[in-house]
Amino acid sequence: MASLFGKYYFLEEFLLEKQLPCLFNDPVPIFSSISAGQNDPRPKVKDFVDNVVDVWSESEFRRHLRISKTMYSHLLNEFRDPLKKINHGGYIPIPPKDQLYIFIWYLANLDSQREIALLFGVSEWFVHTCIKNVAEILSARVKQYISWPSYERQRHISEGFETNTTFPGIVGVMDGTHIRIVNCPGGQQDYINRKGFASIQAQLIVDDKLMINDVNVGWPGSTHDARVLRNSGIFYYAENNGKILQNHYIIADGAYPLKWWLMTPFRDNGRLNNAQRRYNRIFSSARQCVERAIGHLKGRFRRLQNLHVGSVTHMCNLVISACILHNMCIICDDYIDDFIDMTQAEDINQYPNVFQNAADGTNIRDRLVAIL
């Protein structure tokens, strides 16, 4: 019995560390087995969802899950049916709301799967399987929640940018961000970026409202940003005169080459004239939206700050799922500013452009300099 109570006190300390209430004065009732008929001696919190999460205040709910109660209800209504179809193999089915709570908790925090299993009264195996399955459900619906805007929508985006920054013609702002991973998949050193840690790259294009309209994720951390772009769908369509409205363009930092559809800043070599410096200042102001979007994505869904996952496919599904949830939070205006962490928008590789600028891109940039 002594060992049982030792485990209880460990669990009680864990709950206190997370600033969560201990559910019972008597330690014995908190112990529950993972499924009927199984003898699992490990202590777990019993009825954590019903007795704690569901009765949290709005502020407490947001503090732990980093979304509002309204946002959670919206997500549950959106994904309840596919979650019902998941068979996790246990004798007792886990309700969709509990599956979604586990997944959101995992994305919102950096707790281990062992800690999450203790909280939700399930096995570590279940937590792993739940996270994997829910990520697959969300990422399979990526086209429903992340899509390139129509020409009409591009005109509205351009008007929004011009109103906010005076920079005309912008339909999206592109940047890459690194998702830190614990180990290099397959031991491949290509995943080590210039800062010396393992990562995968996520290339994002966002609009003036911080909506992610294109995502390309999975390239090893050492890959040049321009190479990621050249192997993406948006590059193929843009180069073949599709997807991007004529006389409009995406903007990005100096790691990318100039194209008729892609504008970049002037490299400051100390010899820029006043018009070029003004162009760079306005350009930098317009680019802030992608930095804020990355700060929101990784500030709200903190799991993206450090993925402890072995499979590249699973990594990509988690990142895409977080991007989908990011967009849904933007659409619902779910306390966006509260979760933006600008320290997460750091440019890791800081590569210079290694590809030749296109002549038509240079001409368009010169015309922009003249009118700004």
C-alpha positions in Angstrom: 0.0 0.0 0.0 2.9 2.3 0.7 3.9 2.2 -3.0 0.4 3.1 -4.0 0.4 6.2 -1.8 3.8 7.1 -3.1 2.4 7.1 -6.6 -0.5 9.2 -5.4 1.7 11.9 -3.9 3.7 12.0 -7.1 0.5 12.6 -9.0 -0.7 15.2 -6.5 2.7 17.1 -6.9 2.2 17.0 -10.7 -1.3 18.5 -10.4 0.0 21.3 -8.1 2.8 22.0 -10.5 0.3 22.5 -13.3 -1.9 24.6 -10.9 -4.7 22.1 -11.2 -6.9 21.0 -8.4 -6.5 17.6 -6.7 -9.8 16.0 -7.3 -10.4 14.1 -4.1 -9.3 14.4 -0.5 -9.1 10.6 -0.4 -6.4 9.4 -2.8 -7.9 6.0 -3.5 -10.8 7.1 -5.8 -8.5 8.8 -8.3 -7.1 5.5 -9.3 -8.8 4.1 -12.4 -7.8 1.4 -14.9 -7.6 2.1 -18.6 -10.4 -0.2 -19.6 -12.9 -2.6 -18.1 -11.4 -5.9 -17.0 -7.8 -4.7 -17.0 -5.8 -4.4 -13.8 -3.7 -1.2 -14.2 -2.0 -0.3 -10.9 -0.8 3.1 -12.2 -2.6 6.1 -10.7 -4.6 8.3 -13.0 -6.9 11.3 -12.5 -10.5 10.1 -12.6 -13.2 12.1 -14.5 -10.7 15.0 -15.1 -12.8 16.3 -18.0 -16.2 16.2 -16.2 -15.0 17.3 -12.8 -12.4 19.9 -13.7 -12.1 21.0 -17.4 -15.9 21.4 -18.0 -16.3 23.6 -14.9 -13.3 25.8 -15.4 -14.0 29.5 -15.7 -13.4 31.1 -19.2 -10.0 32.5 -18.2 -8.8 29.3 -16.6 -10.0 27.3 -19.7 -8.0 29.7 -22.0 -5.0 29.6 -19.7 -4.6 25.8 -20.0 -6.0 25.0 -23.5 -5.2 28.4 -25.2 -8.6 28.6 -26.9 -11.9 29.9 -25.6 -14.8 27.7 -24.6 -16.7 29.0 -27.6 -13.8 28.1 -29.9 -13.7 24.6 -28.4 -17.4 24.1 -28.9 -17.1 25.2 -32.5 -14.2 22.7 -33.0 -16.2 19.9 -31.4 -19.2 20.6 -33.6 -17.0 20.6 -36.6 -15.1 17.4 -36.0 -17.5 15.4 -33.7 -18.7 12.9 -36.4 -15.2 11.9 -37.7 -14.0 11.6 -34.1 -16.9 9.2 -33.3 -15.6 6.8 -36.0 -12.2 6.4 -34.5 -11.6 3.0 -32.9 -8.8 3.2 -30.3 -9.1 -0.5 -29.5 -10.2 -0.3 -25.8 -13.2 -1.8 -24.2 -14.6 1.6 -23.2 -15.1 4.1 -26.0 -13.6 7.6 -25.4 -16.1 10.4 -26.2 -15.2 12.8 -29.0 -15.0 15.7 -26.6 -12.3 13.9 -24.5 -10.3 13.1 -27.7 -10.4 16.7 -28.7 -9.4 17.9 -25.3 -6.4 15.6 -25.3 -5.4 16.7 -28.8 -5.8 20.5 -28.0 -4.0 20.0 -24.7 -1.1 18.4 -26.5 -0.8 21.1 -29.1 -1.2 24.0 -26.6 1.4 22.8 -24.1 4.7 21.0 -23.9 3.6 18.3 -21.4 4.8 14.8 -22.2 2.3 12.2 -23.3 2.9 10.4 -19.9 1.8 13.6 -18.1 -1.3 14.0 -20.4 -2.2 10.3 -19.8 -2.1 10.9 -16.0 -4.4 13.9 -16.3 -7.0 12.4 -18.5 -7.1 8.9 -16.9 -6.0 7.0 -20.0 -2.9 5.1 -21.1 0.1 6.6 -22.8 -0.6 4.4 -25.8 -4.1 5.9 -26.0 -2.7 9.5 -25.9 -0.3 8.7 -28.6 -2.9 7.0 -30.8 -5.5 9.8 -30.2 -3.0 12.5 -31.1 -2.0 10.7 -34.3 -5.6 10.0 -35.4 -7.0 13.5 -34.7 -4.0 15.0 -36.5 -4.8 12.8 -39.5 -8.5 13.8 -39.4 -7.7 17.5 -39.4 -4.8 17.4 -42.0 -7.0 15.4 -44.4 -9.3 18.4 -44.5 -6.6 20.9 -45.2 -8.1 22.1 -48.5 -11.3 23.0 -46.6 -9.5 25.3 -44.2 -6.4 26.4 -46.1 -6.8 27.5 -49.7 -5.4 30.0 -52.1 -7.7 33.0 -52.5 -9.8 33.6 -55.6 -9.0 36.6 -57.8 -11.8 38.5 -56.2 -10.5 37.7 -52.7 -6.9 38.7 -53.8 -8.2 42.1 -54.8 -9.7 42.5 -51.3 -6.4 41.4 -49.7 -4.5 43.9 -51.8 -6.8 46.7 -50.8 -6.3 45.8 -47.1 -2.5 45.8 -47.4 -2.6 49.1 -49.3 -4.9 50.7 -46.8 -2.6 49.6 -43.9 0.8 50.2 -45.4 0.4 52.2 -48.7 2.1 49.3 -50.5 0.0 48.3 -53.6 -0.7 44.9 -55.1 0.2 42.5 -52.3 -1.9 39.3 -52.2 0.2 37.5 -49.6 3.3 37.6 -47.4 5.6 34.6 -47.4 8.1 33.4 -44.9 9.5 30.2 -43.5 9.6 29.1 -39.9 11.5 26.2 -38.3 9.7 23.6 -36.2 12.2 22.2 -33.7 12.4 18.4 -33.6 14.1 16.2 -31.0 15.9 13.9 -33.3 16.9 13.8 -37.0 14.6 11.3 -38.8 16.7 8.4 -40.0 19.8 10.1 -38.6 20.0 12.4 -41.6 22.1 15.5 -40.8 20.2 17.5 -43.4 17.7 18.3 -40.6 20.3 20.3 -38.7 19.8 24.0 -39.5 22.3 26.8 -39.3 21.6 27.4 -35.6 22.7 23.8 -34.9 19.4 22.1 -33.9 17.2 19.7 -35.8 14.1 21.1 -37.5 11.7 20.8 -40.4 10.6 23.9 -42.4 7.2 25.3 -42.8 6.7 27.8 -45.6 3.6 30.0 -45.0 1.8 32.6 -47.1 -0.6 34.8 -45.1 -2.9 37.6 -45.9 -3.6 41.0 -44.2 -5.9 39.3 -41.6 -3.1 36.7 -40.6 -5.0 33.9 -42.4 -2.7 31.2 -43.7 -3.6 30.7 -47.4 -0.8 28.3 -48.3 1.4 26.0 -46.3 4.3 23.8 -47.4 5.9 21.7 -44.6 8.4 18.9 -44.2 11.7 20.0 -45.8 14.8 19.4 -43.6 16.0 22.4 -41.6 19.2 23.0 -43.6 17.3 23.5 -46.9 17.6 26.9 -48.4 14.3 28.9 -48.2 14.4 29.5 -52.0 14.7 25.8 -52.7 11.7 25.1 -50.5 9.8 27.6 -52.6 11.0 26.2 -55.9 9.6 22.8 -55.0 6.2 24.1 -53.8 2.9 24.2 -55.6 2.6 27.9 -55.4 5.9 28.3 -57.4 4.7 26.0 -60.1 1.3 27.8 -60.5 2.8 31.2 -60.4 5.5 30.5 -62.9 2.9 29.1 -65.2 0.7 32.2 -64.9 -1.9 30.7 -62.6 -3.2 31.5 -59.1 -1.8 35.0 -58.8 -3.7 38.0 -60.2 -1.8 40.0 -62.9 0.0 43.1 -61.5 -0.2 41.7 -58.0 2.4 39.7 -56.1 3.6 37.9 -53.0 6.2 39.6 -50.9 9.0 37.9 -49.0 12.4 38.6 -47.5 15.8 38.7 -49.3 16.4 35.0 -49.2 14.1 34.7 -52.3 14.6 35.8 -55.9 12.7 38.6 -57.6 9.9 37.4 -59.9 7.0 39.2 -61.6 4.9 37.7 -58.9 7.4 37.9 -56.0 8.8 41.1 -54.6 11.7 41.3 -52.1 13.5 44.2 -50.4 16.7 45.8 -51.5 19.8 44.4 -49.9 21.2 47.2 -47.7 24.8 47.6 -48.7 25.1 51.1 -47.4 24.6 52.6 -50.8 20.8 52.7 -51.1 19.2 56.0 -52.1 16.3 57.6 -50.2 13.6 56.1 -52.4 15.0 52.6 -52.0 15.2 53.0 -48.2 11.6 54.2 -48.2 10.6 51.2 -50.2 12.4 48.9 -47.7 10.7 50.6 -44.7 7.2 50.2 -46.2 8.1 46.7 -47.3 9.2 45.8 -43.8 5.9 47.2 -42.4 3.9 45.0 -44.8 5.9 41.9 -43.8 5.0 42.2 -40.2 1.7 40.3 -40.7 3.6 37.0 -41.5 5.8 37.5 -38.4 2.6 38.0 -36.3 1.0 35.0 -37.9 4.0 32.8 -37.0 4.1 34.3 -33.5 0.4 33.4 -33.1 0.8 29.9 -34.6 3.7 28.9 -32.3 2.6 31.1 -29.4 -0.8 29.6 -29.1 0.1 26.0 -30.2 3.3 25.8 -28.2 3.9 22.2 -29.2 5.3 23.6 -32.5 8.2 25.0 -30.5 9.5 21.4 -29.9 8.1 18.3 -31.5 9.0 15.0 -29.9 7.9 12.9 -32.9 9.8 10.3 -34.9 7.7 10.1 -38.1 8.0 13.0 -40.6 4.5 12.3 -41.8 3.2 12.7 -38.2 5.2 15.9 -37.8 3.7 17.4 -41.0 0.2 16.4 -39.9 0.6 18.1 -36.6 1.9 21.3 -38.2 -0.9 21.3 -40.7 -3.4 20.7 -38.0 -2.1 23.6 -36.0 -2.3 25.8 -39.1 -6.0 24.8 -39.6 -6.7 25.6 -35.9 -4.9 28.9 -36.3 -7.1 29.8 -39.3 -10.3 28.9 -37.4 -9.1 31.0 -34.4 -8.6 33.9 -36.9 -12.0 33.5 -38.4 -13.7 33.4 -35.0 -11.5 36.3 -33.7 -10.5 34.1 -30.7 -8.3 36.4 -28.5 -5.6 36.6 -31.2 -3.4 39.2 -29.6 -3.3 37.3 -26.3 -1.3 34.5 -27.8 1.1 36.2 -30.2 4.7 35.5 -29.2 7.0 37.5 -31.5 10.1 35.7 -30.2 8.9 32.7 -32.3 9.2 34.6 -35.6 13.0 34.5 -35.6 14.6 33.8 -39.0 16.9 30.8 -38.3 18.8 30.3 -41.5 19.1 33.9 -42.7 20.2 32.7 -46.1 21.1 35.2 -48.8 19.4 34.8 -52.2 21.4 32.3 -54.4 19.1 32.4 -57.4 19.1 35.0 -60.2 16.6 37.7 -60.0 14.2 37.8 -63.0 14.4 40.9 -65.1 10.6 41.5 -65.0 10.7 41.3 -61.2 13.5 43.9 -61.1 11.5 46.2 -63.4 8.3 45.9 -61.3 10.3 46.6 -58.1 11.8 49.7 -59.7 8.3 51.0 -60.6 7.2 50.4 -57.1 10.1 52.4 -55.8 9.0 55.3 -58.0 5.4 55.4 -56.8 5.9 54.8 -53.0 
